[in-house]
Amino acid sequence: MAMLRIIDRLYGDKQLVWRADDKESKEKALQEFKDRIKQGWLAFIPKGDNPKQGKQIRDFDENAETIVMTPPVAGG
């Protein structure tokens, strides 16, 4: 099983789980990923227990154990 975690300041932590052999759950996670990327969200695959380490991704990785998405950083 794999998980797409969407961390949102307004709505909290949303989790979508998919299995490699379940096309429907994988498609749902893929579509959510694509929609958020289009909106400027950041996606990364965490490394180990340290949330500050990991690899940013721009394409959905169906083989990842976990993908974390966060809203774009606002600055000024």
N, C-alpha and C positions, 0 to 999 in steps of 0.2 A: 504494500500500500504506500501511496505517496500523498503529500499534502501541499495545498496552496494556502498559505496564511496571508490574509489581507489585514494589515494593521491600520485602523482608521481612528483618528482622534475623536470623531463624532459617534461612531457606531461600535467601536471596540474591535475585537479580534474575530474575524470571520474565517472559517476554515472549510475548504472544499477538499474532499478526499477522493482519490481515484485509484483504480487498479489497472495495470497494464492490459489485462484481459477484458476490461469493461469499457467498451468504446463510448458509451453514453456518458459515463462519469468523467472520462478523459476529455471528451469534447466540451463538456460543461466547464471544466477547469481551464482548458485552452481558450475558450471564448472569453471567460472572465479575465484571464491574463491579457489577451489581446485588447480588450476594451480598456483596461486600466493603463496599459502601455500607451495607447492612443491619447489618453488623458494626461500623460506626462508622469505617471507613477514610476517608481524605481522598483526593480526586482533583483533579488540576489539569492544565491544558494549559500546558506550559512555553513561555516566550517567549525566543527567541534562545538564546545560549550560557550565559546566567546562570541556574543552577538556582534562584536565589532570586527570580527574576521569573516571573510567570505568572499564570494566572487559575484560581481554584478553581471547580470545577463540581460539580453535584449530579445532573446528568442526563448520560447517555451521549451523546457527540457523535460520530456516525459519520463526520463530515467532518474531524475533527481528525487531524492528522498523527501526533501522539503524545499519549497520555494517561498520566500517571504516577499511581500509587496508593501511598500509604504508610499504615502502621498508625496508629491514633489515638494522639495524644500523651498519655502518662500523666503525671500530676503530683500534687502533694500538698502 
